[in-house]
Amino acid sequence: AQFAAECAGALGVSSDWLLGLSDRKERSADMLSALMRMEDAERAPSDEHIFRWHEEARGTKIGHVPATLPDMLKSEAVLRFEYGAFLGKTEDQAIGDMRDRLAYLRDPDTDYEIAMPLDTLEGFAAGEGYWKGLPALERRAQLDRMRRLAEELYPSLRLYLFDRKKVFSAPLTVFGSQQATIYVGRFYLVFRERRQVLELSRHFDGLIREADFEARNTPRFIEGLAVPE
């Protein structure tokens, strides 16, 4: 066994593969690295990883569950409120990057689905919790912007709303069949192994199936949200 392990180490393969016990010759550490890796996440809307992954997946279907509101649909005022203390770039640069992201959604080859909790929008409209301190005027403008873009960009962009009492999801993005990422705050968990990407894609599709509001009806729901002073 020791001799086999030494040979496997010299050859850069797994002992199980060398002994005919596995079809995969990668060593355990290499296999784990291939299945999942961690990438640092910037506390900013202009994350270079996100830009690169979107470009790599251009022309494929992308499914996204945002951590708060979808960054590419946020107004300038909301971006400044949310990221002002964390932007690595200047606020104007970050807002310019978001305009580029919006241009991405306008591309004729775009196939982009967003699924988010109903109560996220309700809490935003009310200015509760995370959004406490954002003026009602800015909240109304943001909701109107989301409504207009959801109508204008449909069906290339489809925004679904689900009830978190029925289904739940961590913030994630599925980039076609290439990769999927889960956002955990300081970093992303990045999955490229086919089976894992497929399972996360199925999870996302489940959110769509369970949505209380289909994409064509979402603008009407947003329009009906009350925004107290």
C-alpha positions as CSV (number, residue, x, y, z in Angstrom):
1,A,0.0,0.0,0.0
2,Q,2.8,2.4,0.8
3,F,4.6,1.5,-2.4
4,A,1.4,2.2,-4.4
5,A,0.9,5.5,-2.6
6,E,4.5,6.5,-3.4
7,C,4.0,5.6,-7.0
8,A,0.7,7.5,-7.2
9,G,2.4,10.5,-5.6
10,A,5.2,10.4,-8.1
11,L,2.8,10.1,-11.0
12,G,0.4,12.7,-9.7
13,V,-2.6,10.4,-9.7
14,S,-4.8,8.8,-7.0
15,S,-3.9,5.5,-5.4
16,D,-7.4,4.1,-6.2
17,W,-7.0,4.8,-9.9
18,L,-3.5,3.2,-9.9
19,L,-5.0,0.1,-8.3
20,G,-7.9,0.0,-10.6
21,L,-10.4,0.9,-7.9
22,S,-11.6,4.2,-9.4
23,D,-12.2,5.6,-12.9
24,R,-10.9,9.0,-11.8
25,K,-7.1,9.4,-11.6
26,E,-7.2,12.8,-9.8
27,R,-6.0,12.9,-6.2
28,S,-8.6,13.6,-3.6
29,A,-7.3,17.2,-3.0
30,D,-7.3,17.8,-6.7
31,M,-10.8,16.4,-7.1
32,L,-12.1,18.6,-4.3
33,S,-10.5,21.6,-5.9
34,A,-12.0,20.7,-9.3
35,L,-15.5,20.2,-7.8
36,M,-15.6,23.5,-5.8
37,R,-13.4,26.5,-5.2
38,M,-13.7,29.8,-3.3
39,E,-13.4,33.2,-4.9
40,D,-13.2,36.4,-2.9
41,A,-16.3,38.6,-3.2
42,E,-16.1,42.3,-3.2
43,R,-18.7,44.2,-1.2
44,A,-19.6,46.3,-4.3
45,P,-21.8,46.0,-7.3
46,S,-18.8,46.2,-9.6
47,D,-17.3,42.8,-8.8
48,E,-14.9,41.7,-11.5
49,H,-15.7,38.0,-10.9
50,I,-19.3,38.7,-11.7
51,F,-18.5,40.5,-14.9
52,R,-16.2,37.8,-16.1
53,W,-18.6,35.0,-15.4
54,H,-21.4,36.8,-17.2
55,E,-19.2,37.3,-20.2
56,E,-18.2,33.6,-20.2
57,A,-21.9,32.6,-20.1
58,R,-23.0,35.1,-22.8
59,G,-25.7,33.5,-25.0
60,T,-26.7,30.9,-22.4
61,K,-29.5,30.9,-19.9
62,I,-28.6,32.5,-16.6
63,G,-30.6,32.1,-13.4
64,H,-30.1,34.4,-10.5
65,V,-31.3,34.8,-6.9
66,P,-30.1,38.2,-5.6
67,A,-28.9,38.8,-2.0
68,T,-31.2,41.9,-1.8
69,L,-32.5,43.5,-5.0
70,P,-31.0,42.6,-8.4
71,D,-27.9,44.9,-8.7
72,M,-28.5,45.5,-12.4
73,L,-32.0,46.8,-11.8
74,K,-31.0,49.2,-8.9
75,S,-31.3,52.9,-9.2
76,E,-28.2,55.1,-8.6
77,A,-29.7,56.3,-5.3
78,V,-30.1,52.8,-4.1
79,L,-26.6,51.8,-5.1
80,R,-25.2,54.8,-3.2
81,F,-27.3,54.0,-0.2
82,E,-26.3,50.3,-0.1
83,Y,-22.7,50.3,-1.2
84,G,-21.4,53.8,-0.4
85,A,-19.3,52.7,2.5
86,F,-17.8,49.7,0.7
87,L,-17.1,50.7,-2.9
88,G,-13.6,49.9,-3.9
89,K,-14.0,52.1,-6.9
90,T,-15.6,55.5,-6.8
91,E,-19.4,55.6,-6.7
92,D,-19.5,57.0,-10.2
93,Q,-17.4,54.2,-11.6
94,A,-19.5,51.6,-9.8
95,I,-22.7,53.1,-11.2
96,G,-21.1,53.1,-14.7
97,D,-20.4,49.4,-14.3
98,M,-24.0,48.8,-13.4
99,R,-25.0,50.6,-16.6
100,D,-22.8,48.2,-18.5
101,R,-24.7,45.3,-16.7
102,L,-28.0,46.8,-17.8
103,A,-26.7,46.9,-21.4
104,Y,-25.9,43.2,-21.0
105,L,-29.5,42.6,-20.3
106,R,-30.5,44.5,-23.4
107,D,-28.4,42.2,-25.6
108,P,-30.7,40.3,-28.0
109,D,-29.1,37.0,-27.1
110,T,-29.8,37.5,-23.4
111,D,-31.8,34.8,-21.6
112,Y,-31.9,35.9,-17.9
113,E,-34.2,34.7,-15.1
114,I,-34.3,36.3,-11.7
115,A,-36.2,34.7,-8.7
116,M,-36.5,36.6,-5.5
117,P,-38.7,36.5,-2.3
118,L,-41.9,38.5,-2.3
119,D,-41.1,39.8,1.2
120,T,-37.8,41.3,0.0
121,L,-39.8,43.8,-2.2
122,E,-42.4,44.3,0.5
123,G,-39.7,45.1,3.1
124,F,-38.0,47.5,0.6
125,A,-41.3,49.3,-0.1
126,A,-41.9,49.7,3.6
127,G,-38.3,50.9,4.3
128,E,-37.9,48.2,6.9
129,G,-34.8,46.5,8.3
130,Y,-31.9,46.6,5.8
131,W,-33.6,49.5,4.0
132,K,-34.3,51.7,7.0
133,G,-33.1,55.2,6.3
134,L,-33.7,55.2,2.5
135,P,-36.2,58.0,1.8
136,A,-39.7,57.1,0.5
137,L,-39.1,59.1,-2.6
138,E,-36.1,57.0,-3.5
139,R,-38.0,53.7,-2.7
140,R,-40.8,54.8,-5.0
141,A,-38.4,55.6,-7.8
142,Q,-36.6,52.3,-7.4
143,L,-39.8,50.3,-7.5
144,D,-41.0,52.2,-10.6
145,R,-37.6,51.5,-12.2
146,M,-37.9,47.8,-11.5
147,R,-41.5,47.7,-12.9
148,R,-40.5,49.5,-16.1
149,L,-37.4,47.4,-16.7
150,A,-39.3,44.1,-16.0
151,E,-41.9,45.2,-18.6
152,E,-39.4,46.6,-21.1
153,L,-36.9,43.7,-21.1
154,Y,-39.5,40.9,-21.0
155,P,-39.2,38.1,-22.2
156,S,-35.3,38.3,-22.4
157,L,-35.4,39.2,-18.7
158,R,-38.0,37.4,-16.5
159,L,-38.5,38.4,-12.9
160,Y,-40.3,35.8,-10.7
161,L,-41.4,36.3,-7.1
162,F,-41.6,33.4,-4.6
163,D,-42.9,33.0,-1.0
164,R,-40.1,32.1,1.4
165,K,-42.6,30.2,3.6
166,K,-42.9,27.7,0.7
167,V,-39.4,27.7,-0.7
168,F,-36.0,29.1,0.2
169,S,-32.8,29.9,-1.5
170,A,-29.4,31.3,-0.7
171,P,-28.1,34.0,-3.1
172,L,-26.9,32.1,-6.2
173,T,-26.3,32.4,-9.9
174,V,-26.4,29.5,-12.4
175,F,-24.4,30.4,-15.6
176,G,-25.8,28.0,-18.1
177,S,-24.3,24.6,-17.8
178,Q,-20.8,26.0,-17.3
179,Q,-20.8,26.8,-13.6
180,A,-22.9,27.9,-10.6
181,T,-22.0,30.2,-7.7
182,I,-23.4,30.6,-4.2
183,Y,-22.7,34.0,-2.5
184,V,-21.9,33.7,1.2
185,G,-20.8,37.3,1.9
186,R,-17.0,37.4,1.9
187,F,-16.6,34.9,-0.9
188,Y,-18.4,32.8,-3.6
189,L,-18.5,29.1,-3.6
190,V,-17.9,28.2,-7.3
191,F,-19.0,24.9,-8.8
192,R,-18.0,23.7,-12.2
193,E,-18.6,19.9,-12.0
194,R,-21.5,19.0,-14.3
195,R,-23.6,17.1,-11.7
196,Q,-23.4,19.9,-9.1
197,V,-24.3,22.6,-11.7
198,L,-27.2,20.5,-12.8
199,E,-28.5,20.1,-9.2
200,L,-28.3,23.9,-8.6
201,S,-30.0,24.5,-11.9
202,R,-32.8,22.2,-10.8
203,H,-33.0,24.0,-7.5
204,F,-33.4,27.3,-9.3
205,D,-36.0,25.9,-11.7
206,G,-37.9,24.8,-8.5
207,L,-38.1,28.4,-7.4
208,I,-39.6,29.3,-10.7
209,R,-42.2,26.6,-10.6
210,E,-43.2,27.6,-7.0
211,A,-43.3,31.3,-7.8
212,D,-46.5,33.1,-6.7
213,F,-46.0,35.6,-9.5
214,E,-45.0,34.7,-13.0
215,A,-42.7,37.1,-14.8
216,R,-45.5,38.7,-16.9
217,N,-47.4,39.5,-13.7
218,T,-44.5,40.8,-11.6
219,P,-44.8,44.4,-12.9
220,R,-48.4,44.6,-11.7
221,F,-47.4,43.3,-8.3
222,I,-44.6,45.9,-8.0
223,E,-47.0,48.7,-9.1
224,G,-49.4,47.8,-6.3
225,L,-46.8,48.0,-3.4
226,A,-47.6,50.7,-0.9
227,V,-44.7,53.0,0.0
228,P,-45.3,54.8,3.3
229,E,-43.5,58.0,4.2
